[in-house]
Amino acid sequence: CRVSRLSGSLVREGAAPGLVVALHQLYYDPNIENKNLAQKWLMQAQVSPQAWHFSWLLLNMDKVPEIQYFGASALHIKISRYWNDIPADQYESLKSQLFTQITRFAGGSKIVLTRLCVALASLALSMMPEAWPCAVADMVRMFQAEDSNVDGRARCLALLELLTVLPEEFQTSRLPQYRKGQVRSVLAQECGSVFPLLEQLLQQQDSPGFIKQKVLKCFSSWVQLEIPLMDCENLIQAAFTALQDPELFDTAVEAVVNAISQPDAQRYVNTLLKLIPPVLGLQEQLRQAVQSGDMETSHGICRIAVALGENHSRALLDQVEHWQSFLALVNMIMFCTGIPGHYPVNETTSSLTAHLLDDILSFEPDKQAVYQQVYRPVYFQLVDVLLHKAQFPSDEEYGFWSSDEKEQFRIYRVDISDTLMYVYEMLGAELLSSLYDKLGRLLTNTEQPSTWQHTEALLYGFQSIAETIDVNYSDVVPGLIGLIPRISISNVQLADTVMFTIGALSEWLADHPVMINNVLPLVLQALGNPELSISSVSTLKKICRECKYDLPPYAANIVAVSTGESWVRSNKTSQCMWLMQALGFLLSALQVEEILKNLHSLITPYIQQLEKLADETPNPSNKLAIIHILGLLSNLFTTLDISHHDDDHESNEVKKLPVQQGPNPVSTVAARCWWPQPGQDAVCSVCAIFEKSVKTLLDDFAPMVPQLCEMLGQMYSTIPQASAIDLTRQLVHIFAHEPAHFPPIKALFLLVTSVTLTLFQQGPRDHPDIVDSFMQLLAQALKRKPDLFLCSNLDVKAVFQCGVLSLKFPEAPTVKASCGFFTELLPRCGEIAPVGQVVHENGKVLLQAVLEGVGGQASRSLMDHFAEILFALNKHCFSYLSVWIKEAMQQDGFPSARVSPEQKETFSQQILSRERVNKRRVKEMVKEFTLLCRGLHGTEYTADY
């Protein structure tokens, strides 16, 4: 490759020819490897010291624009990133050279001119205010000079380009924070040199369109520097005038929106009030654009109206004497919301207007009451407009929409839903009554049959409110439940909304169980339609969760429909899992005998299938089938609970069923689950089943403990998995303290420990999740049953060493778990002899690892956890610690080369001082010391640490 031969060319005289070859290769060589190599080499060249020399050579007029552009870019990179390399006595020379080059390129390549302007802008930002106090005024004066050989119009365009990129470069500059504020203030003052020029160019009759367009872009750039709105008044008015020129329309919209939208603008209320009339004056232009289907113009005008109305609604609402002007603006924005057509295919404007009057609720009650009275009709109008916009197009039209357009429409409807919830806060029950009346008239009017879209939109309004607002006390919900069966469902979208509306009312149904029969048949019927699987299963799950104590009369029917072979075969995995959760809720409320009877019919086919699959030779197909079945059982166990301690029903004793004697249904099913095939996914799935079973059953799981311990041991010995350790930890937590269960749990604990220690010998870095779970298991064992560490078969020293090694992992959760292990281990030094002996013999290694982490090897977020270990060492091994820490701190450069011997001595004395008994102070000491070790102490970066 030719580039490979250029590697030394930068350090030899005549680097430019080599760069030209590399650039030619980058732009024109068809070989992608050569392109990549050239690009990498050129990037290195741009930051090299020689870039100061070759950049100017590449700007020669005999070079093609691509080469000139590279030279200009190299200059910008050197100035913006390596400013400190430039001697102060060369600032003026560099400035002069850049002005000369910009003048030369004023009538040349646009991309090169822009890059040179960016380089000069970066230079100005770095020099102002001390080295170049009037930078902007100097730029204007320099380009207005008549002694230049360049055409006046070209000079004007070059100046406008420079003035446009200056604020943009400021926004992306790498200036320190204190300098950024200083430079922003200087630039804001310098607008006095810029705005009069811009106004003059816009007002000149002979200014061509492209000049005016550049002026508007320049203004748009400057207003983002938070220039006071009143200083922008004249240019904003000029931009409004420019809206009548189709050539300038888009640029003028951008300028006005940017000026109005700046955060500081709300301070200038008088100026905002002056802007309302010109905005209202655009209404005729807006109507004409809508009538002619000019989406770009209507969208632009609506952006301006929304920018003024939404960004400053509070400031404008506060001007009570101007309420009529603001109401007119609100009505204009309402017109924007209701622009005909379906979003996003026929129009894109209505999505702009979601939060117009949010600020009303932020006023004190007296003002709120006044505003609600004035704007109440507007809110009802808004609801009508939003529900109209939420309507689906005709089936034929919708069929032509792309998947992306359908997704945008879905998100748009979610935004409408959010807005309706907010409007409910303003209108309350009156809104639900209005929706109910309209739906009732729609469904009972036989003379004028309505479209399904209209019905669906009204239901969607109900659903939007009922999903998040408590409508249990609404007097219209009974009527709505009565209307739902009258809806003629002939469309999937309508059916989905009916389902979701029923689901949103499930809590109401729990309080009015007599109404369940009105809607449950609709849900069960929808279950048979694969297109409605998501909405119907979601709704059934909500009903089963909220109304389970009222569903026993319907249980047999629900189970029969839900377990039909056609349903299972035609629906996706996720829906099957949700359905199992629904059945778990449903069965939980039945008598134990009924639960077992239903479980038998529900589970037996799956168990038989598992037995069959387990006998087959493992392959990807039967592996997926096994995991699917285990997932179904796991989801069933998540919700199948007959303990009847549901918080939602604690106060409703009438609905509680007595806990009955006899076999527990969960343990009956769980006993028939086993480890069907080796494989990580299968292990995780089986462990998930039993973990949920244990959490659900607690002490009722006891008969299965020996069997589960044996199976867990077999699984972990074959395929070590974090999920198996987590389940072991669960068993230790619940059952280890019971003498009857201690032997199998002890055997499992020792086996898991032995296998994991072997894994550590082989190299644990590839298994941070296993290490994390193992450390948590050890901590749980020490907390719940310390006697496990008295077992003669347990190698306490090896466990200790594994913990020390885990402290050095890069994964923060693993280190945190390891710290938790030592925090539990160290207090046992006195009561468990093997632990005491290991800590006394190896504690210095632990201290070394902790200090390495504090010294910078570990994330700063872990310092509190390391402090916990130091606190425990202090409390339980103080005499040893005082020796260990002295020896450790005597090592050169330990724990960091950034701390002096005096600072290390101070930290050691603090740790061993009387304050060692105060855990909060120990944490503060560690945090302060780690900042010293990292060279961050006293910096702004750590102010909140």
N, C-alpha and C positions, 0 to 999 in steps of 0.2 A: 504494500500500500504506500502511495506517495506520502501520505501524512506521517507515516512512521519515520520517514527520512527527514522530516521537518523538525523533529523534536529538539534539535539544538539550534534551530535557526533564530530563535528569539535572542539568544545571547551573542549572536554574530551580527555584524553590520549588515543592514539590508534585510530586515525581518519582513518588510512589506511584501516582497515577491512570494515568500513562503506562505504568507497569509492569503494572498490572492489565489494560490494553488489550492489551499485548504478550503477556502470559501467556494471556489468553483466546484470542488468535489462535494461540498455540502449541498449546494443548490442543484447541480446538474448530473452528478454521478448516479446511475440507476442502481448501483449496488448498495443495499441498505446497510451492510456492515461498514463499508467505506464511509457512508454518510454519518453513521453513529460515531465512528472513530474521529472523523473530522470535527464533528460537533463537540466532542469531549475535549479535543486538543484546543479548539478555538475558545472554549469557555475558560480553559487554563490560561490561554494567551491574554484574554481580556483582563484578568486580575493580576497579571505579571507586572513587574516594575517597567518593563519595556513598552507597556501599553501607552505610556505618556508620549513615547516617541512615534510609534507606528500609527497611532490614531490619526494624527494630523496628516501623515503621508497618504492614508487611505481615503482622506477627504478630497484629494486632488480631483479636479474637474474632469480628468481623462479616465477616471474610474467609473464603472457601472454603478447604478444606485444601490444594488445589494451590498457591494463592497464599501461604499460610502456610509451606508446605514450601519454596518458593523463598526466602522471607525467611530461614528457618533455615539453608538451604544457603549463602546469601550470607554469613551470619555465620561459618559454619564455614570457608569459603574465606578470608575476611579474616583470621581468627585463625590458621589453619594456614599460610597462604602469605605473609602480610604482617605477621607478628608484630612485626617491628622498627618498623613504623609506629605502634605503640601506645605512647604515653607511659607510663612506669612508674607515674605517679601516678593512672592510670586503670584499673589492673589490678583493684583492689578493686571499683570501680563496675561494671566489665564482669562480674566474677564474680557480684556481687549481682544484676544484671539477668538473667543467665542462670539462676540459681537460681529467681528469681521466675517466669520464663517456663516453666521445667520444671514447677514446682509448678502453674501455671495449666493446663498441657496434660496433667497427670498423668491426668486423667479424660477427655481429649479425643482428638484424632486421633493414632493410633499412629505414623504415618510422621513427623509433625511432632515428636512427643516424641522419637523416636529421633534425628532430625537435631539437635535442641537438645542432647541428651545428648552427641552426638559433638562438637559445638562446645565444650561445657564440658570434655569430656575433652581436647580439643586445647589449651584454655586451661590446664588443670592440668598437662599434660606440658611446656608451655612455661615455666610458673612454677616447677615443682618442681626441686630442693628449696629453692633460696634464697628465692624470693618466696612459696612456699606449701609449707612443710616437711611438714605433716601433711594433705595434700590429701584422701587417701582417708578418713581418720578424720573429717575435717570433713564430707565428703559424707554419711557414715553418720549422724553426729550431727545434721546439718541435717534429714535426712528422717525421723529418728526423733522429732523434736520434736513435742510434742502440741498446740502452740499454733496449728498450721496449720488452715485451714478445709477442707482437702482430706480426703476419706475415707482412712482408714488403709490399706486394701488398695490403693488407687490410688497412695498415696505409696510403699508397699512395692514395687509394680511399677515405678514410676519410678526408685526407687533401684537395683533390680536391673538395669534397662535401662542406667542410667548405669555401674554397676559392670561390666556385660558389655561395653559398647563401649569402655571405657577401655583394656584390654589390646589390643583389636583396633585401636584408633586408634594405639596405640604401635607395633604391628607395621608399619603403613603410613605412619608419620609421616616427615617430612623432617628430623628432628633430625640435626645433625652426629654423626659416629661417636663422638666422645668424650662428647658429651651423652647419646647413646643408652645407652652403658654405665652412665653415672651414673644415669640415670632408671630403667633396668631394675633396678638394685640397690635403689633407693628403693622401687619398686613391690613387689619381692620381700619387702621388710621390711613393707610396708603390708598384706600378705596377713593379718597378725595381726589387722587390723581387719575383714577381710572373711570369712574362713573360719568363725569362731565364729557369725557371723550366719547364714551359709548352713547350717551344721549345725543351728542352732536351728530354722530354717524347715523343714528336711527332717524333723526329729524331732517337730514339733508335730502332734498328731493332727488338729487342725482346719484344717491348711493345705490349701487346695484344690489340685487337680491342676495347674492352670495356674500356680500359684505355685511348686510343686515343680519343674515343668518349666523355669521361668525360672531357678530356683536351679541346676539341673543345667547349664543353658547357661552361666550365669555362671561356675561352677566350671570348666567345659570351656575357657572363654576364659582364665581365670587360670593354669591349669596350663601353658599354652604360654609363660609367662614364665620357665620353668625353675625353678619353685618346688621346693625339696627334696622328694623323694617321701615322706619320713617325715612332713612337715607336711601332706601330702594324705591320709594314711592313713585318718582318720575319714570324710572325705567320699567316698573310694573305696569304703569298706565300705557307706556309706549308698547309694551309687549301685548297688552289687550288690543291695541290698535292693530298690531301685526297679525292678530288672529283672523283678520278679514282677508289676509293674503294667503291663498292656498299654499304658495311656495314656502311661506314662513310659519305655517300653522303649527306643525309638530314641534319645531324648536321653540316657538313662543309658548306653547302649552307647558313644555318642560321648564322653561324659565319661570313662568308664573307659579307653577306647582312647587318648584324648589324654593322660591322666595316665600310663599305662604306657609310652607311646611316646616320651616326651620323652627326648632324648639323654642327659641327666644322670642318668636314673633308675637306670642300671646301677651307680652308686656305692652305692646303698642296697640291698645284697644281702638284709639281714634283712627289709626291707619287701617285697621281691620274693618271698621265701620265704613270707611271711605271705599273699601273694595267691594262691598255688597252690591251697590248699584251697577258697576260695570259687569259683575258676574250675572246679575239678573238681566242685564242688557243682552246677554248671549242666548236668551231663551228662544228668540225667533230663529236664530241660526241653528239652534239645537233641533227645533221642530222640523225645520226644512231638511236637516241631515237625516233625521229619523224617517221622514216620509220618503226620501229618495234612497234609503238604504245605505247611506254613507256611514259605515260603522266607525271609521277612523275619526271623523269629525265629531260624531256624537260621543264617542268614548273620550276624546280629548276635552271637550267642554264639561262633561260630567266629572272628569278628574279634577278640574279646577273648582267646580262647585263643591265637591266632596272634600277637597283639601281645605277649603275655607270653613265649611260647615262642621266637619267632624273633628279636625285638628283643634279648632278653637270654639267648640260649642259652649264650653263653660264660660269663657270670657264673653262671648256674645249673648248668652242667656242672662248673664249678670247685668246687662244693659237693658233694664226693664222698659225704659222709655222707647227703646228701639225694637220692641217685641214684634211689631208688624213686619219690619224688614227681615228679621231673622225667620219669621214664619214663612215669608215669601221664599226665602232661600231653602227652607226645609221642604216646601212644596215642590220647588224645582228639583231638589235631590230625589224626592219621591217620584217625580216624573222619570228621572234617570233610572230608578230602581225598576219601574214598570215598563221600560222600553220593550216594545213587542219583540217576540222571537224567543227561541229556546237557547239558553246558555248551555254550552259555549259555542254552539254551531252558528246561530243566527245573530247573536249579540254577546258582547263580553263586558258590558258596562255595569249591569245590575249587581255584580259581585263586589263593587266598590263601596256599597252603602250600608254595611252591616251594623255599624255602631253609632248612628247619628246622634241619638239623644241619651247616650249612656250617662252623661254627667248630671242629669236631673236628679238622680238618686243621691248624689253627693252633696246636694244643698240641704240647708236646715229645713225642718218640717214645714215651717210657714211658707217658704218659697216653693218647696216641693208641691204643696197643695195648689198654689197658684199655677205653676207650670203644668201640673197634671190636668188642671181644668182647661187650660189653653190648648194643650197638645193631645188631649184624650182622643178627639176625632182623628187626629193625625195617626195615632197608634192603631186605631181600628182600620184606617185606610191602609196603613203599612201591613197589617196582617193580611188583608185582602190581596194586596199586591204580592206579598211573599208567597202566599199559597197558590196564587195564579202562576207565579214563576216556578213554583215547585212541581207543577204538573208535567207529567211525561208527555212527549209528543205522540203522535199516532203510531200504532204498531208498525206501519209501513215505513214511516220516516225513521223511527228508532232503529229499525233493522239495518238502515244504511249508515248509522253512526259507527265510528271506529271505536275500538276498545278504550283508547285514550280519551275520546270524547265522553264515553259513558262513565269513565272513572272521574273525569272532571265534573260531570253533572252530579255524580254521587256525592262528591266532596262539597259541591255547591249546595246541595240539599242539606247536608250536615250543618253548614254555616247558617242556613235558613232555620234549621231546628234550634240552634244555639240562640239565634235572635228571638225566636218565639218564646223561649224560656225567659229571656230578659223582659220581653213585652208583658209576659204574665205577671212579673213582679210589679209592673205598673198598673195593669188592668184587673188582675186577680180573677175571681170567679166569673166576672162579667164576660171575660174572654171565652171561657169554657161554655158558658150559656150561648154566646153568639155562635160558636162553632157547632154546638149541638142543634140549635135552631136551623142553621143552614143545612146540616146533614139530614135532619128530619124532613125538611121541605123537599130536599133532593130525592130522598128515598120513597116519599109518599105521594109525590106528584106524578100521577100516571099520564097526565095530558102532555107534559113536556119531559120525556125521558132524558136523563142526564148521561154524560159520557162517564166511563169508568175512571178517567183521569181526574175529573172533578171530585168524585167520591173519594178516590185515593188520597188526593191532596188534603181534604178536610180530615180524614182519618190520620194522615201523617201529622197534622197539626196537633191532634189529641195525643198521639203517641209521643211527640216531641216533648210535650209538657208533662205527661204522666210518667215518663221514664225517670225524671229527676225531681219533680215536684210532688209533694204529698197531696194527692187528690182524694184521699179517703173520705173527706167530709163534703165533697162536692155533691150537690143534689142532682146533677145531670148524668153522673156515671151510670146509675141504674137504667136510665133511659137509653144511654149509649149501648150498654150490654144487651138491652132489648132490641136495639136497631141492628146490631151486627149480623144476626142470623138472616135479616131481610136483604142483606147485600148480595146482589147477583155477581158471584165471582167468576169472571170469564177470562181473567188475565193473571199472569204470574206476579207482576208487580203489585197489583191490587191484593192478591192473596197474601203475598209477603207482608204487606202493610197491615192487613187484618190480623195476621199472626202476631206481628210485633206489637200491635196495639193491645191485643189480649194479654200478651206477656207483660206489657207495661202496667196492666191493671191487676196483676196476680195478687199483690198485697191487698187490694180492695176486695178481691174475690175471697181471700182468706177470712176477711171480716164479714162477708156476705155469702156464705157457702151455698145458700139456696140458689144462687145465680150461676153456679159452676156448670150445671147441666145445660145452660143456654149456649155455652161456648166450647165446652170440652169435646162434643162430637165434631165440631169444625176442625179442632186441632188434630184429633185422631184421623179424620178423613184426609187432612193435609199430609199426614205422615206417609200416606200411600203414594204421594207424588214426589219423585226424586228431585224435581225442580224446586220444591218447597222444603227440602230436608233441613236446611240451615234454620229458617225461620220457625218451622214447626217443632223441631227438636229443641231449639232454644226456648220456645214458649212452653213446651211440655215440661222442660226442666224447671223453669220458674214456677209453674203451677205446682209441680210435685214438691218443690222446696217450700213454697209458702203455704200451700193448702193440704199438706200431706195427711193431717189428722182428719180431713173431711173427704179423703179419696178412697177409703176402703170399699165403698159400694161400687166404685168404678175400677178397682185394681185389676180384676181378672180381665176386663176388656182392654185396659191399657197394656198389660203384659202381653196379651194375645196379639195385639196390633204391633207392639214394639218388637216382638221376637219372631214375627213372620219371616219366613225364609226369603221372600221376595224383597222385603225391606232391607234386610241385612246385606243381600247380594247387590242391591242397587245403590247403596249409599257409601259415602267416603268414610275413611277411618275416623276422622275427627268427629263426624256426626254420630258414629257408633259409640265413641267414648262418651260424648255428652249424654246419649240416651242411657247408657249404663249408669251414669251419675243420677239421672232422673229416676231410674228404677230403684236405685239405692235409697233415695229420699222416700219414694212411694212405699217400698217394702218396710222401711223402718217403723212405720206407723201401724203395721198389722200385728195380729197376735202371732206369737212365736211359731205355732203350728202352721199358720197360713204362710208365714215367711218361708219356712222350710219347704212347704209344698211348692210354692212358687219358685224358690231357688232351685229345687230339684229339676223342674221343667226348664228353667232358664239356663242353668249351669251345665247339666249333664251332657248336652251335645258338645259343648266346648271341652269338657274334660275328656270325653271320648276321642275327640279330634286331637287333643294334646297327646293322649296315649298312642294314638296311631302315628302321629308325627315323630314322637320320640323314638319309635322303633325303626324309622326310616334312616337311610344314610344321609348325614347332614349335607344340605345344599342351600344356596341362597333363597330358593323358593320356599322350602319348608321352614327355614329360619325366620323369614318375614311373617309367615303364618303363625308360628309360635309366639313371636313378639307381639303380634296383633292380639292374639287370645289373651296373653298375659296382661296386655294393656287394658283390655276390656275388664278383666277381673280386678285389676288394680283400681280402675275408675269406679267400679261397683263398691269396693271396700272404702273408697274415699267418703262416700255418703251413706253407706249402710250402717246405721247406728241405732241400737234399740235401748240405749241407756236413758233416753228421754230427759236429758239435761240440757236441751236446746234453750239457749238464752231467750230466744224470741217467745218461748211459751212458758217461762218460769212463772209468770203471773197468771197464766190461764190454766188453773188446776183442772178445770172441767175436761180439757182436751187431753190431759196427760193419761197415759196408760200405765198400769202398774208393771214394774219389772217382773217378769215371770221366770219361774224355775225351769230348768231343762237345758238342752244343748243350745249353745249360742250359734246362730246361723252363720256368722262370719267364720267362726272356728271350724264349723262343719265344712264349709267350702274351702277354707285355707288349708285344711288337712289334706285335701285332695290335690293340692298344687305341689309341685316338686320342680326340680331342676331338670327340664326335659332334654336339653342338649347343651354341650359346651359352647361358649361364645360370649364375648363381652356384652353384647346387647341383651342376650338371654339372661345373663347374670344380673344386669341392671334391672330388667323387667321383673324378674322373680323377687329381687330385693325390694323393689318398689311395692309389690303386692304385700309382702310381709311387713314392711315398715308401716304401711297404712293400716294393716290388720292390727298390729301391736298398738298403734296410737288409738285405734278405735276401741279395741277390746280391753286394753290395759290388763288388769288381773285376770280377766276371763281368758286370756291367751295362755295362761300357765300350763295347761295340759300339753301344749304343743312345744314348749321350750326345749325339751331334750331332742325331739325330732328335728326342730329347726336348727339347733346348735350343730348337730351332726351334719346336716345338709350344708350349712354355711361353711363348715370346716372343709368339706369336700370341694365346694365351689372355689373357696379362696386358695386352697392348695393347688388347684388346677389352673385357675385364671385369677390372679390377684386383681381385685377391683375396689375402688374407693367405696362404692355402694355397699359392698359386703361388710367393710369395716364400719360404715355408718350404722348398718343394721345391728352389728355386734355391740356398738356403743349404746344403741337403744335398749338392747336386752340387758346390758350391764346396768343401765340407769334404772330400769323398772324391776328387774328380778334378782340382781346379784346379792342383794341384802337378805334374801330369803334362803334359809339353810337348805330347803329341799331342792332349790334350783342352782345352788352355788356350784356343785360338781360339774354339770355340763357346761355352765358358763365359764368356769375356771379352765376347763379343757379347751374350749373354743378360744378364750383369751390367749392362752399359752401357744396354741397352734398359730393364730393370726400373728402373734408377736414373732414367733420363730420364722415363719415364712417371710415376714416383712424385714427381719434382720438379714435374712439371706438376700433379699432384694437390695438392701443397702450395700451389702458386700459386692454385688454385681454392678452397682452404680445406680443411684436413685434419681439422678437428675431428669430422667425422662418421665418420671412419675410424681410430679409435685402434688397432684390430687390425692394420691395414695399416702404420701408423706403427711400432707395436711390432715387427712382423716385419721391417720395413725396417731398423730400427736394429740388430736382431740379425744381419741379413745383412751390413751394413756392418762390424760387429764381427768376424764370421766371416771376411770377406774380408781384413781387416787382420791377423788372426791367422794365417790359412792361406796367403794369397797377397797380400802387400802390394803386389806389382807392379801389381795392378788399379788402384791409385790413381796410377800413373804414366801411365795412358792419357790421351792428349791430348784425347780426347772427353769425359772426365769433368770436370764442373764441381765441383771440390773445395770451392770457396767456397760454392756453393749447398747442397752436402751438409752442410757445417759449419753453415750457417744453419738448415737443417732440423733438425739435431740440437739446436741451441739452442732452437728453437721447441718441440721435443718435450719438453724439460725442463720446460716450463710446462704440460703436459697435466695434467688432474686425475686421470687413471687411473694408479695406482701402477705397474702392470706396464710401461706405456709409458715412464714416467720412468726406471724401473730399466734398461730396455733402452737408453735414450738415454745413461745414465751409463756403461753397459758399452761403448757405442760410443766415447765420449770417453776412457775408460780405455785402450782399445786404440789410439786415434788419437794421443794426445799423445806416447807414447814413440817415434813414427815421425817426429817433427819433424826430427831430424837426418839420417835416412837417406832420406826422401822429400821432395825439394825443394818440390813443390807443397803438401804438407801443412804443412811448416815455415813457408812464406810465409803461408798462410791463418791459421795459429794466431797468428803474430806480429802480423798485421794485425787480427785479429778476436778475439783471446783475451780482451780486456777484456769483450766482450759475453758470452762464455761465463762468465767470472767473475761478472758481474752476475747472470746467470740462476741460477748456483749459490747465490750469496748471498741472492737473493730466496727460493729454496726453503728455505734454512736459516733465513731470517728469518721464516718462517711460512706461505709460499705453498704448501709441499708437506707431505705427511704426515710425521710424525716417524719413521715406520718406514723412510723413505728416507735418513735422515741418514748412514748408513754409506756409501751409494753416492755421495752428494755429497762425502763426505770422501775417497773414492777419487780423484775428479777433482782436488780440491785437492792431494792427495798427488802426483798425476801432474804437475800444473802446477808444483809446488814442485821436483820432481825434474828436469823437462825444460825448464822455462821460468822458472827462478828470478829472473833479472834482470828479466824482463818482469813477473812476478807482483808483485814488490816495489813496482813503480810502479803497476800496475793496482789493487792492493788499497788503496793509499793514496788514490788518486783516487776510488775507489768509496765508501770509508768517509767521505769528506768531504761527501757528499750528506746534507742534512738528512732525518731520518726514515728513512734507509736503513741496513740492510735492514728495520728495524723502529723504530717510534716509541718503543718501550719500552726501548731500550738507550741509554745515555748515550754521549757522545763518548769518555769515559774507558774504558768497557767495550769500545767498538769498537776503540780503540787497543790495549787489552790483547790482544784476540783477534788483531788483525793481527800484533802482535809475537810472539805464541805461534806463529802459523802460519809465520812467517818465521824462527823461532828454530832452534837446533840440533836441537830435538826433531822438526823437520819430516821427518827421515829415519825416524822411528818411526811406522809406519802406525797402530798401536794408539793411540798418544798423539794423533795427528791426529784420529782418530775420537772420542776422548774430548773434545778441544777443541771439535769441531763440535757434539757432543751438549750440552755445557754451554752453548755460545753460543746454540743454538736454544732452550733453555729460558729463557734470559734474554730472547730476542727475543719469546717467547710469554707472558712474565710468569708462568712456571711454576717458575722456579728456586727450590729450597728448599721446595717445597710437598709435602705428603703424596702428592699425585696422581702425582708423578714419582719416588717413592722407589725403585721397581724399574727405572727407565729406564736 
